[in-house]
Amino acid sequence: MSDSSQRTGGQAAVNPGLVLLLCSGASFMAFLDLSVVNIAFPEIIKAYPSTTMANLTWVVSGYAVMFAALLTPVGRLADTVGRAKVFLGSLVGFTIASLVCGAAPNAATLIIGRFVQGAMAAGMIPAALGLIMAATPLPQLMKAIGAWSAASGFSAVIGPVIGGLLVDHLSWRSVFYINGPIGLLLLLGGLRGLPKHLPPAGSKLPDLIGTVSLAVGIGFVVAALTEGENWGWTDARTLGLLICGLALCLVALLRSQKHEAPAIDTGLWKSTRFARTNVVASIFGVSMFAWLLAGPLWATQVWHWSIMQAAGALSVGAFASMVTSTVAGRISDGTKHRWLVILGLLMFAGCTAMQASSFFFDTEPKFWSAWVPSGLLGGGGLGFAATAISSIAATSLPPNRFAAGIGMNLTSRQVGGALGTAGLAAIFASYDRPGVDAFHAVYIACTVATVVAAIAAFTLPDPAPAPVPPQAQEAAKSADGSHSTAGAAGA
């Protein structure tokens, strides 16, 4: 991703408001597909009864794997060949993949479609941010980034409601089909309204070998964790996938240290504060994504709520997250961000500990005495933690690396999320039937991972004595603060 210093000429003919609208719309659609698929997942399981739940979790983790692996290199590709080209190409690919998912005759086609969706989302997000930063005058830039982020975050708040309505009145396939007309409208607007980006002379294409190694490596590790319980943890297939996956990730990491356009921007890790923050984000991503997927499954399979009842209940955590992320975003004192992260993580751990307890969560539905308080704790904690993590990550870097910092932070969360989804599948596979005990085991694992993340957060150093430029600080508060609502629907 590029920063605001890489502005193209001839911007007088560009309408910044239209660029913001188009880019926000595409980002809304990409992040919406995270939350609506969670609410549709119980119906997807019913649609493919011959496919194990472990295999069907690739509908979620496949998206996360591709998003995580391709976010940085595709962002560099956009700066090399043109942001508008990458944005529009990714938008077309995302729309087509959505239609394939909706029409999927079997689980394999659906999973492949989700992989493609994740890859295309990884192209849309950094290109969208780059287009906004290039088209918007500097005095309005931070407000524009805040509006873009708010649109992305709002998709998580409204996602359960939209998904519930679509699934309840139409079918689970409609959560993918709806992207067709939206994508077409955005494409028509983008062809007319997006600025023409002239890449800087000498721009380098991203490292293809490193990018492929990273994507395949993460995929192999997730596959080993997903299938380990079925195959056996000492089975040659499990160990082979795990070893090969880790080796490929190491190849990508080593190449990134020397390549001019690396798959992983390791230069950002020179900041100890930034590096440790992304470790916390990754660990938290493990518990957050597992929690996201377990929520609608518990509501529909254990308490036997309807899809609309589950969607309404899931909104408790989503709106709690929106409130606390707004509160956290208003705190500009960098020395307080670490404590906000710790507070949020402990609240989230309290939520999952409640859900792991038979006293609160058993076969008898307990909306007011169990679901609501745990949802407020989980969603509220998520809002505090995710917003403060994003603020620390962005303000740990110089202003001209802000966009790259957002990308790396999102990547860290997605890697953790893919592993968390695989962990949920492995735990469910260890039980003959994913009943109350299986869910409690998932929530115990979420609690442990969150506590580990909170311990790691204690090691986050305070910001350097030198003042952080106001632009970077304001951007940090708005840019990913609203992303914290992504997943709060999984209360």
C-alpha positions in Angstrom: 0.0 0.0 0.0 1.2 3.5 -0.7 1.0 6.6 1.4 -0.3 10.0 0.8 3.1 11.2 -0.4 2.7 9.2 -3.6 0.0 11.3 -5.2 -0.5 11.4 -8.9 -1.0 14.5 -11.0 -4.2 15.7 -12.5 -6.3 15.1 -9.4 -8.4 18.2 -10.1 -10.7 16.2 -12.3 -11.1 13.5 -9.6 -14.1 13.7 -7.2 -12.6 12.6 -3.8 -16.1 12.0 -2.4 -17.0 9.6 -5.2 -13.6 7.8 -4.7 -14.3 7.4 -1.0 -17.9 6.1 -1.7 -16.7 3.5 -4.2 -13.8 2.3 -2.1 -15.9 2.2 1.1 -18.5 0.2 -0.7 -16.1 -2.4 -1.9 -14.5 -2.6 1.6 -17.9 -2.9 3.1 -18.7 -5.8 0.8 -15.4 -7.6 1.6 -15.7 -7.3 5.3 -19.5 -8.1 5.2 -18.6 -11.5 3.8 -16.8 -12.4 7.1 -19.8 -11.8 9.3 -22.7 -13.0 7.1 -20.9 -16.3 6.4 -20.7 -17.0 10.1 -24.5 -16.6 10.5 -25.1 -18.7 7.3 -22.6 -21.4 8.4 -25.2 -23.6 10.3 -27.3 -23.7 7.1 -24.3 -24.5 5.0 -23.6 -27.5 7.2 -27.1 -28.8 6.5 -26.7 -28.2 2.8 -23.7 -30.6 2.6 -24.5 -33.4 5.0 -21.9 -35.7 3.5 -19.1 -33.2 4.2 -17.5 -33.1 7.7 -17.7 -29.9 9.7 -13.9 -29.9 9.8 -13.8 -29.7 6.0 -16.5 -27.1 5.9 -14.6 -24.8 8.2 -12.4 -24.1 5.1 -15.4 -21.9 4.0 -14.2 -19.5 6.8 -10.5 -20.3 7.0 -9.9 -20.4 3.3 -10.9 -16.7 3.0 -8.7 -15.8 6.0 -5.7 -17.7 4.6 -5.7 -16.0 1.2 -6.5 -12.6 2.7 -3.5 -12.9 5.1 -1.0 -14.2 2.6 -1.8 -11.8 -0.2 -2.6 -8.5 1.5 1.0 -7.1 1.5 2.2 -8.4 -2.0 -1.0 -7.4 -3.7 -0.8 -4.0 -2.1 2.7 -3.7 -3.6 1.3 -4.9 -7.0 -1.3 -2.1 -6.9 1.5 0.4 -6.4 3.4 -1.2 -9.3 0.8 -1.7 -12.0 -1.8 0.8 -10.9 -4.2 1.0 -8.0 -7.3 1.4 -10.1 -6.4 -1.6 -12.2 -5.9 -3.8 -9.2 -9.0 -2.5 -7.4 -11.3 -3.0 -10.4 -9.8 -6.4 -11.3 -10.1 -7.6 -7.7 -13.7 -6.3 -7.6 -14.6 -8.2 -10.7 -12.9 -11.4 -9.4 -14.6 -11.0 -6.0 -18.0 -10.6 -7.6 -17.6 -13.6 -9.9 -16.3 -15.7 -7.0 -19.3 -14.7 -4.9 -21.7 -15.9 -7.6 -19.8 -19.2 -7.9 -20.1 -19.7 -4.1 -23.8 -19.0 -4.3 -24.3 -21.5 -7.1 -21.9 -24.1 -5.7 -23.2 -27.6 -6.4 -20.9 -29.2 -3.9 -18.8 -28.2 -0.9 -15.5 -28.3 -2.9 -16.8 -25.7 -5.3 -17.9 -23.5 -2.4 -14.5 -23.8 -0.6 -12.6 -23.0 -3.8 -14.8 -20.0 -4.4 -14.1 -18.8 -0.8 -10.4 -19.1 -1.5 -10.8 -16.9 -4.5 -12.9 -14.4 -2.6 -10.2 -14.1 0.0 -7.6 -13.5 -2.6 -9.7 -10.8 -4.3 -10.5 -9.1 -1.0 -6.8 -8.9 -0.4 -6.5 -6.9 -3.6 -9.5 -4.6 -2.9 -8.6 -3.5 0.6 -5.0 -2.1 0.1 -5.9 -0.7 -3.4 -8.9 1.0 -1.9 -6.9 2.7 0.8 -4.3 3.7 -1.7 -6.9 5.3 -4.0 -8.4 7.2 -1.1 -5.0 8.5 0.1 -4.1 9.6 -3.5 -7.3 11.3 -4.3 -8.1 13.1 -1.0 -6.6 16.5 -0.2 -4.3 16.3 2.9 -6.6 18.4 5.2 -9.4 15.9 4.7 -7.3 12.8 4.5 -7.8 11.6 8.1 -11.5 12.1 8.0 -11.7 10.1 4.7 -9.7 7.2 6.2 -12.0 7.3 9.2 -15.1 7.2 7.0 -13.6 4.3 5.0 -12.8 2.4 8.2 -16.2 3.1 9.7 -17.9 1.6 6.6 -15.8 -1.5 6.9 -16.5 -1.8 10.6 -20.2 -1.1 10.2 -20.4 -4.2 8.0 -19.7 -6.4 11.0 -22.4 -4.7 13.1 -25.1 -5.0 10.4 -23.8 -8.3 9.1 -25.8 -10.6 11.4 -29.0 -8.8 10.6 -28.5 -8.8 6.9 -27.3 -12.4 7.0 -30.2 -13.5 9.2 -32.8 -11.8 6.9 -31.3 -13.3 3.7 -30.9 -16.8 5.1 -34.3 -16.8 6.8 -36.4 -15.4 3.9 -34.3 -16.8 1.0 -31.4 -19.2 1.6 -27.8 -19.2 2.6 -26.9 -18.9 -1.1 -28.3 -15.4 -1.1 -25.5 -14.1 1.2 -23.2 -14.6 -1.8 -25.6 -13.7 -4.6 -26.2 -10.3 -3.1 -22.6 -9.3 -4.0 -23.5 -9.6 -7.7 -25.6 -6.4 -8.1 -23.4 -4.5 -5.5 -20.3 -5.5 -7.4 -21.7 -4.5 -10.7 -22.8 -1.0 -9.5 -19.3 -0.4 -7.9 -17.6 -1.5 -11.1 -19.6 0.9 -13.3 -18.9 3.7 -10.9 -15.3 2.8 -10.7 -14.7 2.8 -14.4 -15.9 6.4 -14.5 -14.8 7.8 -11.2 -11.5 6.4 -10.0 -8.3 8.3 -10.6 -5.7 7.1 -13.0 -2.7 6.0 -11.0 0.7 6.3 -12.7 3.1 4.0 -10.9 6.5 5.5 -9.9 9.3 4.8 -12.3 11.3 1.7 -11.3 8.6 0.1 -9.3 9.2 -3.6 -8.6 6.7 -6.4 -8.9 6.1 -8.3 -5.6 8.1 -11.4 -5.0 6.1 -14.2 -6.6 8.1 -17.1 -5.0 7.8 -15.6 -1.6 4.1 -14.8 -2.0 3.3 -18.4 -3.2 5.4 -19.9 -0.4 3.6 -17.8 2.2 0.1 -18.7 0.9 0.8 -22.4 0.5 2.7 -22.5 3.8 -0.1 -21.0 5.8 -2.6 -23.3 4.0 -0.6 -26.4 4.8 -0.3 -25.5 8.5 -4.1 -24.8 8.7 -4.8 -28.1 6.8 -2.6 -30.1 9.3 -4.5 -28.6 12.3 -7.9 -29.1 10.6 -7.3 -32.7 9.7 -5.0 -33.8 12.5 -7.7 -35.2 14.6 -9.1 -37.3 11.8 -5.8 -38.5 10.4 -4.0 -38.7 13.7 -1.5 -36.2 15.0 1.5 -38.5 14.3 0.2 -39.5 10.9 2.7 -38.9 8.1 0.2 -36.7 6.3 -0.4 -34.5 9.3 3.3 -34.1 10.1 4.2 -33.7 6.4 1.8 -30.9 5.9 2.9 -29.2 9.1 6.6 -29.5 8.4 6.2 -28.4 4.8 4.0 -25.5 5.7 6.4 -24.2 8.3 9.3 -24.6 5.9 7.5 -22.7 3.2 6.6 -19.9 5.6 10.3 -19.8 6.6 11.3 -19.5 2.9 8.9 -16.6 2.5 10.3 -14.9 5.6 14.0 -15.4 4.5 13.3 -14.1 1.0 11.4 -11.1 2.4 14.5 -9.9 4.3 16.4 -9.5 1.0 13.8 -8.9 -1.8 13.1 -5.4 -3.0 9.4 -6.0 -3.0 8.9 -8.7 -0.3 5.8 -10.8 0.4 6.2 -9.8 4.1 7.3 -6.3 4.9 9.9 -7.4 7.6 11.3 -3.9 7.7 8.3 -2.8 9.8 9.5 -5.2 12.5 12.5 -3.1 13.3 10.1 -1.3 15.6 9.9 -3.5 18.7 6.6 -1.9 19.7 5.1 -2.7 16.3 6.5 -6.2 16.2 5.2 -7.1 19.7 1.8 -5.6 18.9 1.4 -7.8 15.9 2.2 -10.8 18.0 -0.6 -9.9 20.3 -2.9 -9.3 17.4 -2.1 -12.7 15.9 -2.7 -14.6 19.2 -5.9 -12.7 19.8 -7.0 -13.5 16.3 -6.9 -17.2 17.2 -9.5 -16.9 19.9 -11.5 -14.2 18.2 -12.2 -16.1 15.0 -13.0 -19.4 16.8 -15.4 -17.4 19.0 -17.0 -15.8 15.9 -17.8 -19.2 14.4 -18.8 -20.9 17.6 -21.4 -18.3 18.4 -24.0 -18.9 15.7 -23.3 -22.7 15.9 -24.1 -22.7 19.6 -27.2 -20.6 19.2 -28.7 -22.8 16.4 -27.4 -26.3 17.3 -27.4 -26.3 21.1 -30.2 -23.8 22.0 -32.0 -24.5 18.7 -32.8 -20.8 18.0 -33.9 -19.8 14.5 -31.5 -18.0 12.2 -33.3 -14.7 12.9 -33.2 -15.3 16.7 -29.5 -16.1 16.5 -28.9 -13.0 14.3 -30.6 -10.7 16.8 -28.7 -12.2 19.7 -25.4 -11.9 17.9 -26.0 -8.2 17.5 -25.5 -7.7 21.3 -21.8 -8.2 21.0 -21.5 -6.3 17.7 -23.1 -3.1 19.2 -21.1 -3.5 22.4 -17.9 -3.5 20.3 -19.0 -0.5 18.4 -19.5 1.5 21.6 -16.2 0.5 23.2 -14.2 0.9 20.0 -15.5 4.5 19.8 -14.5 5.1 23.4 -11.1 3.7 22.8 -10.6 5.6 19.6 -11.0 8.9 21.5 -8.1 8.1 23.8 -5.1 9.8 22.2 -2.6 9.2 25.1 -0.3 6.4 23.8 0.7 5.4 27.3 -2.8 4.2 28.0 -3.2 2.0 24.9 -1.4 -0.9 26.4 -3.7 -0.9 29.4 -6.7 -0.7 27.1 -5.5 -3.8 25.2 -5.1 -5.7 28.5 -8.5 -4.5 29.8 -10.1 -5.6 26.6 -8.4 -9.0 26.5 -9.3 -9.7 30.1 -13.0 -8.8 29.4 -12.9 -11.1 26.3 -11.4 -13.9 28.4 -14.2 -13.4 31.0 -16.7 -13.8 28.2 -15.3 -17.1 26.9 -14.8 -18.4 30.5 -18.5 -17.8 31.1 -19.3 -19.6 27.9 -17.1 -22.5 28.9 -19.0 -22.9 32.2 -22.1 -25.2 32.5 -23.5 -22.9 35.1 -24.1 -20.2 32.4 -24.1 -22.1 29.1 -25.8 -25.5 29.1 -28.6 -27.1 27.1 -31.2 -24.7 28.6 -31.3 -21.3 26.8 -30.4 -18.4 29.0 -30.6 -15.2 27.1 -30.7 -12.5 29.8 -28.7 -14.3 32.5 -25.9 -15.7 30.2 -26.0 -14.6 26.6 -26.4 -10.9 27.1 -23.7 -10.4 29.9 -21.2 -12.6 28.0 -22.0 -10.8 24.8 -21.4 -7.4 26.4 -18.1 -8.6 27.9 -16.9 -10.2 24.7 -18.0 -7.5 22.3 -16.9 -4.7 24.6 -13.6 -6.3 25.3 -13.1 -6.8 21.5 -13.7 -3.2 20.9 -11.2 -2.0 23.5 -8.5 -4.5 22.5 -8.7 -4.4 18.7 -8.9 -0.6 18.6 -6.0 -0.1 20.9 -3.9 -2.7 19.1 -4.5 -0.9 15.9 -3.6 2.4 17.4 -0.3 1.1 18.8 0.6 -0.6 15.6 0.0 2.5 13.5 1.6 5.0 15.8 4.7 2.8 16.3 5.7 3.7 12.7 6.6 6.9 10.9 3.6 8.5 9.2 4.7 7.4 5.7 4.5 3.8 6.8 1.0 4.1 8.2 -0.7 2.3 5.4 1.8 -0.5 5.4 1.3 -0.8 9.2 -2.5 -1.2 8.7 -1.8 -4.0 6.2 0.6 -5.9 8.4 -1.8 -5.6 11.4 -4.7 -7.0 9.4 -2.4 -9.8 8.1 -1.5 -10.8 11.7 -5.1 -11.0 12.7 -6.0 -13.1 9.7 -3.2 -15.5 10.2 -4.3 -16.0 13.8 -7.9 -16.3 12.6 -7.1 -19.0 10.1 -5.3 -21.0 12.9 -8.2 -20.4 15.3 -10.8 -21.7 12.8 -8.6 -24.8 12.2 -8.3 -25.3 16.0 -12.1 -25.2 16.3 -12.4 -27.8 13.6 -9.8 -30.0 15.3 -11.6 -29.8 18.7 -15.0 -30.6 17.2 -13.5 -33.5 15.3 -12.3 -35.0 18.6 -15.9 -35.5 19.7 -18.4 -38.0 18.2 -20.9 -35.2 18.1 -20.2 -31.5 18.6 -22.5 -31.0 21.6 -22.1 -28.9 24.8 -18.8 -30.5 25.8 -17.2 -29.8 22.5 -18.3 -26.2 22.6 -17.0 -25.8 26.2 -13.7 -27.2 25.0 -13.5 -24.6 22.3 -14.3 -21.8 24.7 -11.7 -23.1 27.2 -9.1 -22.9 24.4 -10.3 -19.4 23.5 -9.9 -18.4 27.1 -6.3 -19.8 27.3 -5.3 -18.1 24.0 -6.8 -14.7 25.2 -5.0 -14.9 28.5 -1.7 -15.6 26.7 -2.4 -12.6 24.5 -3.0 -10.5 27.6 0.3 -11.6 29.1 2.1 -10.7 25.9 0.4 -7.3 26.0 2.1 -6.6 29.3 5.4 -6.6 27.4 4.3 -3.8 25.0 6.6 -0.8 25.5 5.2 2.7 25.9 5.6 5.0 23.0 8.9 6.8 22.6 9.2 10.2 24.3 9.2 12.0 21.0 5.6 13.1 20.2 3.8 11.1 17.5 2.6 13.4 14.6 -1.1 14.2 15.1 -2.0 12.9 11.6 -0.7 9.4 12.3 -2.4 9.3 15.7 -5.8 10.4 14.4 -5.5 8.0 11.5 -4.7 5.2 13.9 -7.8 5.9 16.0 -10.1 5.8 13.0 -8.5 3.5 10.5 -8.8 0.2 12.3 -10.9 1.1 15.3 -14.0 0.4 13.4 -12.5 -2.9 12.2 -12.7 -4.1 15.8 -16.4 -4.6 15.3 -15.5 -7.3 12.7 -16.4 -10.4 14.5 -18.2 -8.9 17.5 -21.3 -10.6 16.0 -20.0 -13.9 17.4 -21.1 -13.3 20.9 
